[in-house]
Amino acid sequence: MIKKQRLFNILVFVALTAIILSVFLLMWQKSKNTLILAYSVSHTNQVIGTSEKVISLLKDIETGQRGYLLTKDSLFLEPFNSAVLAITDSIASLKKLTSDNQNQQPKIDSLAILASKRVARSKKSIEDLRYRGLTTPPSMLSSGRRLMDSARIIISNIQKEEEKLLKQRKALLDIETKSLNDTIITILCLLSIFILGAFIYNLLINKKLISQYETIAQLNKDLSKSYEELQTASEELHATNEELTTSNEELFATNEQLNIANNNLFEAKKTIENHNTKTEAKLANVLETSLDMVCFSNTQGTLSYINPAGRKLMGIDDDIPPENIVVRNFHTQESWDEVVMPAVKAVMEKGFWEGNSEVIHQKKGHKIPVWQQFVSHKNSAGEVEYLSVITKDMTNLRKTEQELKENEKRYRLLFKYNPQPMWMYETESGKIVEVNNAAIRKYGYLENEFLALNINDIRPKEEKIKLKKYLETLPEIGANFSDGWKHITKEGKVIDVEIYSHGFELNNKKVRLILANDVTEKKKAEENLRNINAELVRQNEQLDKYVYVVSHNIRGPVASLQGLANMLNFEKWPEKTQQVVDNIQKMAQKLDDVILDLNKVLSNKNNLSLAIEKIDLNELTMDIVAMLQDQIEASDTRFIFDFNIKNVQTVKSYLHSVFINLISNAIKYRHPDRKPTISISSRLEGAKLCISFVDNGLGIDLKKEGDKIFGLYKRFHHHIEGKGLGLHLVKSQLEAIGGKIEVESQINKGTTFKVFIPL
C-alpha cells in the first residue's frame, strides 16, 4: 500500500510538473503573439501619421504659393520652401513603411508623381511672378487645385486601407488577449480537477487516509484561493500586456528619434568640415580681393606673401616672387628710422602696432601716405615666427580731409548768411555758442549780446517750465521738429515760432542747431480760416436740413405715385394703357433713385469728420478682390500689384469706395477682344501718395468727354448698364480728404486713373 501510495505521489508530481511547464509555454507563446499584434497596430498608426504629414506639406505648398502670388510677400516662400524640401522624404518614408503591403505601393507611386507635378507648377508660377512679372492664369491655378484634390483622394484611399488594417489588427489583438486569459483559466480549472481527482483516488485506495479528508478540504479551499489569485494574476498579465504594447510604441518612437539624432549628428559633422574648408577658401579670397595691402614677412624683413592690392600699391610686377621683396625698399630713410624701426621694436615686445607712415612707389618713385598695422605671430615655443602687415592708402583720405575743411568754411558761410534765423547752443548748459545774421536782425540783439544769452532768455516766463520738460525727452542726437512755441525779442515783442533742430557732437561737446521760423502771421491766417470754416459748417448744416426737408417732401409724392401705379397693375388694361402704367412705374422708380443718389453725394461731401486710420494697401486690395471674385472669375481678369508704398493714413471707408469703384469699372468696361488686365501701383510724388489704376479696356474719348468725366450721371459707354455716379463719388470722396484724381485714356487701348492722397 505504501509503495502504491509513493508511486501514486510520484506520478502526481510528474503530471503536475508537466502541466505547469505546459501552462508557462502556452502563456509565453500567447504573450509573444500579443506583442506582435501590438507592434502591427503601432506600425499602422505610424503609416497614417506619415500620410497626414504629406497632406499637411502639400497644403503648405499651396498656401505659400497662393499667398506669394496675391501679395508678392517673400514671407510666404518660407513655409513653401520648407514643404518642398520635406515632401520627397516624407513620401519616401511612407513608401518604406508600406513595403509589406503591395496594395499601397501603386497609390504611393501615384502620390509621388502628383506631388512632383504640384511642386513644379508652383515653382514655375512663383518664378514667373518673381523674375518675369507674370501672373498665373486662373486655369493654371485651377489645375493646381485639381492636382491637390487628386492627392487628397489618394491619401484618403491610403488611410482607408490602413484604417481597415488597423481595425482588423486591433480585433485580432483583442481576440488574442481574451484567448490568453481564457486559456489560463481553463488550464487552472483542469489542474484543480486533476488534483481533486488524485486525492479522491488516493482516498479510495487507502481507507486509512480518510482522516486526511479534512486536509484535502483545506487544500481545496487553498486551491480555490489560488484560483482567485491566478485570476488576479491573469488580469495583471493583461494589464502588463497593454503596458508592454505602450512601451513598445515608446521604444519605437525613441528609436526613430535616435536615428534622426544620428543623422543630424552626421550632417552637423559634415557641415563643420565643409565650413572649415569654406572658411579657409573665404580667408584666401578675402586676402586676394582686399582693397588694402596685406603681406607677411619674417623677422629679417623678407616677404613670404603679398596680395594683389599690395603689388598694385607698391608698383611690384606679378612675376616677382615674394621672397625677392624686402620691406626696407618700401621706405625712405626718414620713415624707416622714425617710424618703421620703432614700430618693429614695439610689435616684437607687445605684439601689435598701428600708425601713420609713408611708402615709396617702386616704379614711379613718388611717396604715398599710408596707415599701417603690424601684428606678430608666435610659434608653440613662444618665439615670433612672422609678422603680418596691413597697409591702407591714405591719399584719398588726405584729399577728403582737405575738402572737409573747405566744406566747413562753406557751411559756416551758409549758416552765417542763411535768411532764416539760426543759432547753435550747448545741450548741457543751454548757452548759445553760434548765431547767424538773420537771428541778430530778427531778435534785435548785437552778436556779442546774443552769444551771452541762454536759450531760456529768449522765451516768455510762462514757457520756461514747458521748455525744461520738453528738453528732458528730446534725444541728444538727430533731427526734430516742434511747433507751438513763443519767443521774445530784445524789444519785448512776442512772436509765434516753429523750431527745426538737429543734435550732434562738435569738438567733443553735445550741441543742437536751431532754425526758428516766425509763424505769427500764419497763425493769424489760420485763425481767420478756422472762423471761415466754422461759418461754412454752419451754412452746410442749414443746407443739409433744407435738402432733407426737400428730399422728404419730394419722396412723399413719389411714393404715392409708386403706390397708385402698383394699384393700377392689379387691373387688366388694353396694351397701350398697360404700357402707360408701366412707364409711370419706371419713371417713379427713376425719380426715387435720383433723389437717393443726390442724398448720397451730399452726405459724402458733408461728412468730413470720419476717423483717420492706417491702411495697408495690400490688405485693402485683397479684400476688394475677394468681394469681386465672381466678376473676376467670369471675366478672367488678371491683376498686377506693385506697392512701393504699402501704408497710408486716411479715411478707410472713402479709400475702400475709391478702389472698388475704379476696379469694378475696369472690369465692367473691358475690351471684348482681350482678357482684362488691371495694374495697381503706388509711389511717392512730393508730399502725396500716388496710386495708379491702369487697364486695357475700352478707353474714353477725353477730347470729347474730358470736361464731363467726373460729372454727375455722366456715362460714356451706353451699351453697358450703369448710373454714371461712380466717378463723381470717387472725385467727391478724394476731395473730402484733401486728395485729387487725374485721368489718361486712349480709345480701344485703355485708361489710367491716378489717385493722389496727402500724407
C-alpha positions in Angstrom: 0.0 0.0 0.0 2.8 2.4 0.9 4.6 1.5 -2.3 1.5 2.2 -4.3 1.0 5.5 -2.4 4.6 6.5 -3.2 4.2 5.6 -6.8 0.9 7.5 -7.0 2.6 10.6 -5.5 5.4 10.4 -7.9 3.0 10.2 -10.8 1.0 13.1 -9.5 4.2 15.2 -9.1 5.3 14.4 -12.6 1.9 15.2 -14.0 1.7 18.5 -12.1 5.2 19.5 -13.3 4.2 18.7 -16.9 1.0 20.7 -16.6 2.9 23.7 -15.1 5.5 23.6 -17.8 2.8 23.4 -20.5 1.0 26.3 -18.9 4.1 28.5 -18.9 5.0 27.6 -22.5 1.4 28.3 -23.7 1.4 31.6 -21.9 4.8 32.6 -23.4 3.5 31.8 -26.9 0.3 33.7 -26.4 2.2 36.7 -25.0 4.5 36.7 -28.0 1.6 36.7 -30.4 0.1 39.6 -28.4 3.2 41.7 -28.6 3.5 41.1 -32.4 -0.1 42.2 -32.9 0.6 45.3 -30.7 3.6 46.2 -32.9 1.5 45.8 -36.1 -1.1 48.3 -34.6 1.7 50.8 -33.8 3.1 50.4 -37.3 -0.3 51.1 -38.9 -0.7 54.2 -36.8 2.7 55.4 -38.0 1.7 55.0 -41.6 -1.5 57.0 -41.0 0.6 59.7 -39.2 3.1 59.9 -42.1 0.3 60.3 -44.7 -1.2 63.1 -42.6 2.2 64.8 -42.7 2.3 64.5 -46.5 -1.1 66.2 -47.0 0.0 68.9 -44.5 3.1 69.6 -46.6 1.0 69.8 -49.8 -1.3 72.3 -48.0 1.8 74.4 -47.0 3.0 74.4 -50.7 -0.4 75.5 -51.9 -0.8 78.2 -49.2 2.7 79.5 -49.7 2.2 79.8 -53.5 -1.2 81.5 -53.3 0.0 83.9 -50.6 3.0 85.0 -52.7 1.0 85.2 -55.9 -1.5 87.5 -54.2 0.9 89.7 -52.1 4.4 89.2 -53.6 5.5 89.0 -49.9 8.6 86.7 -49.6 7.5 85.6 -46.1 5.0 83.2 -47.8 8.0 81.5 -49.5 9.5 80.3 -46.2 6.8 77.6 -45.5 6.7 76.9 -49.2 10.4 76.1 -49.5 10.4 74.1 -46.2 7.5 72.0 -47.5 9.2 71.5 -51.0 12.3 70.2 -49.2 10.4 67.8 -46.9 7.7 66.4 -49.3 10.0 64.0 -51.1 11.5 62.5 -47.9 8.0 62.1 -46.4 6.6 60.2 -49.4 9.8 58.0 -49.5 9.2 57.2 -45.8 5.6 56.4 -46.5 6.6 54.0 -49.3 9.2 52.3 -47.0 6.6 51.9 -44.2 4.1 50.2 -46.6 6.7 48.0 -48.3 4.9 44.9 -46.8 1.6 45.9 -48.4 1.6 45.6 -52.2 -1.9 47.2 -52.4 -0.5 50.5 -51.1 2.7 50.8 -53.3 1.0 51.9 -56.6 -1.0 54.5 -54.7 2.1 56.0 -53.1 3.9 56.0 -56.6 0.9 58.0 -58.0 1.1 60.3 -55.0 4.8 60.9 -55.6 4.1 61.8 -59.3 1.2 64.2 -58.3 3.4 65.9 -55.6 6.2 66.4 -58.1 3.9 68.0 -60.6 2.4 70.2 -57.9 5.8 71.4 -56.8 6.9 72.0 -60.4 3.9 74.1 -61.3 4.1 76.1 -58.0 7.7 76.9 -58.6 7.0 78.0 -62.2 4.2 80.3 -61.2 6.3 81.8 -58.4 9.3 82.3 -60.7 7.1 83.8 -63.4 5.8 86.4 -61.0 9.1 86.9 -59.1 11.5 87.2 -62.1 9.3 88.0 -65.1 6.4 89.9 -63.5 3.9 87.4 -65.0 0.8 86.4 -63.0 -0.5 82.9 -63.0 -3.7 82.4 -65.1 -6.8 81.1 -63.3 -6.7 78.0 -65.5 -3.3 77.1 -64.1 -4.4 77.8 -60.5 -7.5 75.5 -61.2 -5.1 72.8 -62.5 -3.1 73.2 -59.2 -6.2 72.7 -57.2 -7.2 69.6 -59.2 -3.7 68.1 -58.5 -4.2 68.9 -54.8 -7.7 67.3 -54.9 -6.3 64.1 -56.6 -3.5 63.9 -53.9 -6.1 64.2 -51.2 -8.1 61.3 -52.7 -5.0 59.1 -53.0 -4.0 59.8 -49.4 -7.6 59.2 -48.3 -7.5 55.8 -50.0 -4.2 55.0 -48.3 -5.6 56.0 -44.9 -8.8 53.9 -45.5 -6.6 50.9 -46.3 -4.5 51.4 -43.2 -7.6 52.1 -41.0 -9.1 48.8 -42.3 -5.9 47.0 -41.4 -5.8 48.9 -38.0 -9.4 47.7 -37.3 -8.5 44.1 -38.2 -5.3 44.1 -36.1 -7.0 45.7 -33.1 -9.7 43.0 -33.3 -7.0 40.2 -33.6 -5.2 41.8 -30.6 -8.4 41.8 -28.5 -9.1 38.2 -29.5 -5.6 37.1 -28.7 -5.7 38.8 -25.3 -9.0 37.2 -24.5 -7.8 33.8 -25.7 -4.7 34.1 -23.4 -6.9 34.8 -20.4 -9.4 32.0 -21.3 -6.5 29.6 -21.8 -5.1 30.4 -18.4 -8.4 30.0 -16.7 -9.1 26.7 -18.5 -5.7 25.2 -17.5 -6.2 26.3 -13.9 -9.6 24.6 -13.9 -8.3 21.4 -15.3 -5.4 21.5 -12.9 -7.9 21.8 -10.0 -9.9 18.9 -11.3 -6.8 16.8 -11.7 -5.6 17.5 -8.2 -9.1 16.8 -6.7 -9.3 13.5 -8.6 -5.9 12.4 -7.4 -6.9 12.9 -3.9 -10.2 11.1 -4.3 -8.4 8.2 -5.9 -5.9 8.1 -3.1 -8.8 8.0 -0.6 -10.3 5.1 -2.3 -7.1 3.2 -2.3 -6.2 3.8 1.3 -9.2 4.0 3.6 -6.9 4.7 6.5 -6.2 8.0 4.9 -9.8 9.1 5.3 -8.7 11.2 8.2 -6.9 13.3 5.7 -10.2 14.4 4.2 -10.2 17.5 6.2 -6.7 18.2 4.9 -7.9 17.7 1.3 -10.9 20.0 2.0 -8.4 22.6 3.3 -6.3 22.1 0.2 -9.5 22.6 -1.9 -10.0 25.9 -0.1 -6.4 26.8 -0.7 -6.8 25.8 -4.3 -9.9 28.0 -4.7 -7.9 30.8 -3.1 -5.0 30.1 -5.5 -7.6 30.1 -8.4 -8.7 33.6 -7.3 -5.0 34.7 -7.1 -4.4 33.2 -10.5 -7.4 35.1 -11.8 -6.0 38.3 -10.4 -2.6 37.4 -11.9 -4.3 36.9 -15.3 -5.9 40.4 -15.1 -2.5 41.8 -14.1 -0.9 39.9 -17.0 -3.5 41.6 -19.3 -2.6 45.0 -17.9 1.1 44.1 -18.3 0.5 43.2 -22.0 -1.1 46.6 -22.5 1.9 48.3 -20.8 4.2 46.2 -23.0 2.3 47.4 -26.1 2.7 51.1 -24.9 6.4 50.5 -24.1 6.9 49.0 -27.5 5.4 52.1 -29.2 7.5 54.4 -27.0 10.6 52.3 -27.8 9.9 52.5 -31.5 9.4 56.3 -31.2 12.7 56.6 -29.2 14.5 54.6 -31.8 13.2 56.9 -34.6 14.4 59.9 -32.6 17.8 58.3 -32.1 18.0 57.7 -35.8 17.1 61.3 -36.5 19.7 62.5 -33.9 22.4 60.3 -35.5 21.5 61.7 -38.9 21.6 65.2 -37.6 25.0 64.5 -35.9 26.4 63.2 -39.1 25.1 66.2 -41.1 26.5 68.5 -38.4 29.9 66.9 -38.7 29.8 67.2 -42.4 28.6 70.8 -42.2 31.5 71.6 -39.8 34.0 70.0 -42.2 32.6 71.9 -45.1 32.5 75.1 -43.0 36.2 74.8 -42.2 37.1 74.2 -45.9 34.9 77.1 -47.0 36.4 79.3 -44.2 39.9 78.7 -45.5 38.7 79.4 -49.0 36.9 82.6 -47.9 40.0 83.8 -46.0 42.2 83.2 -49.1 39.6 85.0 -51.2 39.4 87.9 -48.7 43.2 88.4 -48.8 43.3 88.2 -52.6 40.3 90.6 -53.1 41.2 93.0 -50.3 41.5 96.6 -51.4 44.2 97.2 -48.8 47.8 95.8 -49.0 48.3 92.6 -46.9 51.7 91.0 -46.6 53.6 88.5 -44.4 57.3 88.9 -43.5 59.9 87.1 -41.5 61.8 89.0 -38.7 64.5 89.9 -41.2 62.1 91.8 -43.4 61.8 89.4 -46.3 58.3 88.8 -47.6 56.6 85.3 -47.8 53.3 86.7 -49.2 51.9 89.9 -50.7 48.3 90.3 -52.1 47.4 91.8 -55.5 46.4 95.1 -53.8 49.9 95.4 -52.3 51.6 94.8 -55.6 49.4 97.5 -57.2 50.1 100.0 -54.4 53.9 99.5 -54.4 54.3 99.1 -58.2 55.6 95.5 -58.0 55.2 93.2 -61.0 53.2 89.9 -60.6 56.2 87.8 -61.8 58.4 88.8 -58.9 58.3 86.2 -56.2 57.6 87.4 -52.6 61.0 86.1 -51.2 62.8 88.6 -53.6 60.9 91.5 -52.0 62.5 93.4 -49.0 60.4 95.6 -46.7 63.3 98.1 -46.4 62.9 99.1 -50.0 59.4 100.4 -49.3 60.5 103.3 -47.1 62.6 106.4 -47.2 65.5 106.7 -44.7 63.5 109.1 -42.7 60.3 107.0 -42.4 62.5 103.9 -41.8 64.3 105.4 -38.9 61.5 107.4 -37.3 58.5 105.1 -37.9 59.3 101.6 -39.0 62.1 100.6 -36.7 60.3 101.9 -33.5 57.2 100.0 -34.8 59.1 96.8 -35.3 60.5 97.1 -31.8 57.1 97.7 -30.3 55.4 94.8 -32.2 58.2 92.4 -31.1 57.7 93.4 -27.4 53.9 94.0 -27.3 52.7 92.0 -30.4 50.9 95.0 -32.0 51.5 98.4 -33.5 49.5 100.8 -35.7 50.1 104.3 -37.0 50.7 106.6 -40.0 53.7 106.4 -42.3 54.6 106.8 -46.0 55.9 104.3 -48.6 57.7 104.7 -52.0 56.2 103.5 -55.3 58.8 101.1 -56.6 58.4 102.2 -60.3 57.4 105.8 -60.2 59.3 106.7 -57.0 56.7 109.1 -55.5 55.7 109.0 -51.9 52.4 107.6 -50.7 50.8 108.5 -47.3 49.6 105.3 -45.6 48.2 103.9 -42.4 49.9 100.6 -41.2 49.1 97.9 -38.7 51.8 95.4 -37.6 50.9 92.2 -35.8 53.4 89.5 -34.6 52.6 85.8 -34.8 54.3 83.3 -32.4 55.0 79.5 -32.7 54.3 76.9 -30.0 57.6 77.8 -28.3 56.6 81.4 -27.8 59.0 82.8 -30.4 58.0 85.4 -33.0 57.8 83.4 -36.3 56.5 86.1 -38.7 54.8 89.5 -38.9 51.6 90.4 -40.7 51.3 94.0 -42.1 48.2 95.7 -43.3 48.8 98.9 -45.3 46.0 101.3 -46.3 46.4 104.0 -48.9 45.5 107.4 -47.3 45.9 109.6 -50.4 42.1 109.9 -50.9 41.6 110.4 -47.2 44.0 113.3 -47.1 42.2 114.8 -50.1 38.9 114.3 -48.2 40.2 115.9 -45.1 41.2 119.0 -47.1 37.8 119.0 -48.8 36.1 118.8 -45.4 38.0 121.8 -44.3 36.9 123.7 -47.3 33.3 122.4 -46.9 33.3 123.5 -43.3 34.2 127.0 -44.4 31.4 127.0 -47.0 28.9 125.6 -44.4 29.8 128.4 -42.0 29.1 130.9 -44.7 25.7 129.2 -45.4 24.9 129.3 -41.7 26.0 132.9 -41.3 24.0 134.3 -44.3 21.0 132.0 -44.2 17.8 134.1 -44.5 16.2 132.1 -41.7 17.2 132.9 -38.0 19.6 130.2 -36.8 21.8 129.6 -33.8 23.6 126.8 -32.0 23.7 126.0 -28.3 25.4 123.6 -25.9 22.9 120.8 -24.9 24.1 120.6 -21.3 24.3 124.3 -20.4 21.9 125.8 -22.9 24.4 128.5 -23.7 24.2 129.9 -27.2 27.6 129.5 -29.0 26.9 130.5 -32.6 24.3 132.8 -34.2 23.7 134.0 -37.8 22.9 137.4 -39.1 19.2 136.7 -39.7 18.7 135.8 -36.0 20.5 139.0 -34.9 18.2 141.1 -37.2 15.0 139.3 -36.1 15.6 139.4 -32.3 17.3 142.8 -32.2 20.5 141.8 -30.3 24.1 142.5 -31.3 26.1 139.4 -32.0 28.1 139.6 -28.7 24.8 140.2 -26.8 23.2 137.1 -28.5 26.2 134.9 -27.6 25.9 136.0 -24.0 22.3 134.6 -23.8 20.9 131.3 -22.7 18.1 129.6 -24.6 15.8 130.4 -21.7 16.5 134.2 -22.1 14.5 134.4 -25.4 11.4 132.8 -24.0 8.5 134.2 -22.1 8.4 133.3 -18.4 5.4 131.1 -18.7 7.1 128.8 -21.3 10.3 128.1 -19.4 8.9 125.2 -17.4 7.3 123.7 -20.6 10.8 124.0 -22.4 12.5 122.2 -19.5 10.1 119.3 -19.7 10.4 119.1 -23.5 14.2 119.1 -23.5 14.2 116.2 -20.9 12.5 114.0 -23.5 14.4 115.3 -26.6 17.1 112.9 -27.9 20.6 114.4 -27.9 21.4 113.2 -31.4 19.2 113.5 -34.5 16.7 115.9 -36.2 13.4 117.1 -34.6 10.5 119.4 -35.4 8.2 121.1 -33.0 5.7 123.9 -33.1 3.5 125.9 -30.8 6.4 127.9 -29.2 6.7 131.6 -28.4 9.9 133.7 -28.4 10.5 137.3 -27.1 12.7 139.8 -28.9 15.0 142.4 -27.3 12.2 145.0 -27.5 9.8 142.6 -25.7 7.8 141.6 -28.8 6.3 138.1 -28.5 6.3 136.0 -31.7 5.0 132.5 -32.6 7.7 130.2 -34.0 8.2 126.7 -35.4 11.5 125.1 -34.4 13.6 122.8 -36.7 16.5 121.3 -34.7 19.3 118.8 -35.1 21.5 117.5 -32.3 25.1 116.3 -32.9 28.5 116.3 -31.4 31.0 119.1 -32.1 34.5 119.3 -30.5 33.6 116.6 -28.0 30.5 118.5 -26.9 26.8 117.8 -27.5 25.3 120.8 -29.3 22.0 121.5 -31.1 21.5 123.5 -34.2 18.2 125.6 -34.2 16.3 127.1 -37.1 13.4 129.3 -36.0 10.5 130.1 -38.4 8.3 133.0 -37.5 4.7 131.8 -38.0 2.9 134.8 -36.3 1.2 135.9 -39.5 0.5 132.2 -40.4 -1.3 131.7 -37.0 -3.4 134.8 -37.6 -4.3 133.5 -41.1 -5.2 130.0 -39.7 -7.4 131.6 -37.1 -9.2 133.5 -39.8 -9.5 130.3 -41.8 -11.0 128.5 -38.8 -13.6 131.2 -38.4 -14.5 131.0 -42.1 -14.7 127.2 -41.9 -16.9 127.4 -38.8 -19.3 129.7 -40.8 -19.2 127.3 -43.7 -20.0 124.3 -41.4 -23.0 126.3 -40.0 -24.2 127.1 -43.6 -23.7 123.4 -44.6 -25.8 122.3 -41.6 -28.6 124.6 -42.7 -28.2 123.3 -46.3 -28.4 119.7 -45.0 -31.6 120.5 -43.2 -33.1 122.1 -46.3 -32.0 119.2 -48.5 -33.6 116.7 -46.0 -36.8 118.6 -46.0 -36.9 119.0 -49.8 -36.0 115.3 -50.3 -38.6 114.2 -47.8 -41.3 116.4 -49.4 -40.4 115.1 -52.9 -40.1 111.4 -51.9 -43.6 111.6 -50.3 -45.5 112.3 -53.6 -43.1 109.9 -55.4 -44.0 107.1 -53.0 -47.7 107.9 -53.5 -47.2 107.8 -57.3 -45.5 104.4 -57.0 -48.3 103.1 -54.8 -51.0 104.3 -57.3 -49.1 102.7 -60.2 -48.9 99.4 -58.3 -52.7 99.6 -57.7 -53.3 100.1 -61.4 -51.3 97.0 -62.2 -54.0 94.8 -60.5 -56.4 95.6 -63.3 -56.3 94.2 -66.8 -55.8 97.1 -69.2 -55.6 97.4 -73.0 -52.0 97.0 -74.3 -51.4 100.7 -74.8 -52.9 101.6 -71.4 -50.7 99.0 -69.7 -47.6 100.5 -71.4 -48.5 103.9 -70.0 -48.9 102.3 -66.5 -45.5 100.5 -66.8 -43.9 103.8 -67.9 -45.4 105.6 -64.9 -43.9 102.9 -62.6 -40.4 103.2 -64.2 -40.4 107.0 -64.1 -41.4 107.0 -60.5 -38.6 104.5 -59.6 -36.0 106.5 -61.5 -37.1 109.7 -59.8 -36.7 107.9 -56.4 -33.2 106.6 -57.4 -32.2 110.2 -58.4 -33.3 111.5 -55.0 -31.3 108.8 -53.2 -28.2 109.3 -55.3 -28.3 113.1 -54.6 -28.6 112.4 -50.9 -25.6 110.1 -51.1 -23.5 112.7 -52.9 -24.5 115.4 -50.4 -23.8 113.1 -47.5 -20.4 112.3 -48.9 -19.5 116.0 -49.3 -20.6 117.0 -45.8 -19.3 114.0 -43.8 -15.8 115.3 -43.1 -15.4 114.1 -39.5 -14.6 110.5 -40.3 -11.7 108.9 -38.4 -8.2 108.8 -40.0 -6.6 105.4 -39.7 -3.5 103.5 -41.0 -4.4 101.4 -44.1 -2.4 98.5 -45.6 -2.9 98.8 -49.4 -2.2 95.0 -49.8 -4.9 94.0 -47.3 -7.4 96.6 -48.8 -6.8 95.3 -52.3 -7.1 91.6 -51.3 -10.4 92.4 -49.5 -11.8 94.0 -52.7 -10.6 91.2 -54.9 -12.4 88.7 -52.6 -15.6 90.9 -52.8 -15.4 90.9 -56.7 -14.3 87.3 -57.0 -17.4 86.3 -59.1 -16.8 89.2 -61.6 -13.1 88.5 -61.7 -13.5 84.8 -62.5 -16.3 85.4 -65.0 -14.2 87.9 -66.9 -10.8 86.1 -66.4 -9.3 89.3 -65.1 -5.5 89.4 -64.4 -4.1 91.7 -61.7 -0.6 93.1 -61.3 0.3 94.7 -57.9 3.4 96.9 -57.3 3.0 98.8 -54.0 6.3 100.6 -53.4 4.5 102.4 -50.5 2.3 99.9 -48.7 0.7 102.0 -46.0 -1.3 105.3 -46.0 -3.2 107.2 -43.3 -6.6 108.4 -44.4 -10.4 107.7 -44.2 -10.7 103.9 -44.8 -14.3 103.9 -46.0 -13.5 106.6 -48.6 -10.4 104.8 -49.9 -12.3 101.5 -50.0 -15.1 103.1 -52.1 -12.5 104.6 -54.5 -10.7 101.3 -55.0 -13.9 99.3 -55.5 -15.4 101.8 -58.0 -12.2 102.1 -60.1 -11.6 98.3 -60.1 -15.2 97.3 -60.9 -15.4 100.0 -63.7 -12.2 98.5 -65.2 -13.8 95.0 -65.2 -17.2 96.3 -66.5 -15.8 98.4 -69.4 -13.3 95.7 -70.5 -12.5 95.3 -74.2 -14.4 92.3 -75.8 -11.3 91.2 -77.9 -8.8 90.7 -75.0 -8.6 89.5 -71.4 -8.7 92.4 -69.0 -5.6 93.3 -67.1 -5.6 95.7 -64.2 -2.3 97.1 -62.8 -2.3 98.9 -59.4 0.8 100.6 -58.1 1.9 103.2 -55.6 4.7 105.7 -55.3 5.6 109.0 -53.7 5.1 112.2 -55.6 6.2 115.1 -53.5 4.1 115.2 -50.3 1.4 113.0 -51.7 1.0 109.3 -52.3 0.1 108.5 -56.0 -1.9 105.3 -56.6 -2.2 104.4 -60.3 -5.0 102.2 -61.8 -4.1 101.1 -65.3 -6.4 98.9 -67.5 -6.5 97.7 -71.1 -10.2 98.3 -71.6 -12.4 100.3 -74.0 -10.9 103.7 -73.1 -12.6 107.2 -73.0 -12.6 109.9 -75.7 -11.1 112.6 -73.5 -11.2 115.2 -76.3 -15.0 114.9 -76.4 -15.8 113.9 -72.8 -12.8 115.2 -70.8 -14.6 118.1 -69.1 -17.6 115.9 -68.2 -15.8 112.7 -67.0 -16.4 113.3 -63.3 -19.9 114.9 -63.7 -23.0 113.5 -62.0 -24.9 110.9 -64.1 -22.3 111.1 -66.9 -21.9 107.9 -68.9 -19.6 107.2 -71.9 -20.4 103.6 -72.9 -24.2 103.4 -73.2 -24.3 99.7 -74.4 -23.3 98.7 -70.8 -25.6 99.3 -67.9 -24.6 101.9 -65.4 -25.8 105.0 -63.5 -22.9 107.4 -64.2 -22.5 108.1 -60.4 -19.3 106.1 -59.6 -16.6 108.5 -60.9 -18.4 111.5 -59.4 -18.4 109.8 -56.0 -14.7 108.9 -56.4 -13.8 112.6 -57.1 -16.0 113.9 -54.2 -14.6 111.4 -51.7 -11.0 112.2 -52.7 -11.6 116.0 -52.4 -13.2 115.4 -49.0 -9.9 114.0 -47.7 -7.7 116.6 -49.5 -6.8 114.5 -52.5 -7.5 114.6 -56.2 -7.8 112.3 -59.3 -6.4 112.6 -62.8 -7.2 110.5 -65.9 -5.3 109.5 -69.1 -7.1 107.4 -71.7 -7.0 106.2 -75.3 -10.0 104.7 -77.1 -9.7 100.9 -77.5 -6.3 100.9 -75.7 -7.2 101.6 -72.0 -7.4 104.1 -69.2 -5.1 105.2 -66.4 -6.6 106.8 -63.2 -4.1 108.5 -60.8 -5.3 109.0 -57.3 -3.4 111.5 -55.1 -3.7 111.3 -51.3 -1.9 113.7 -48.9 0.5 112.1 -46.4 
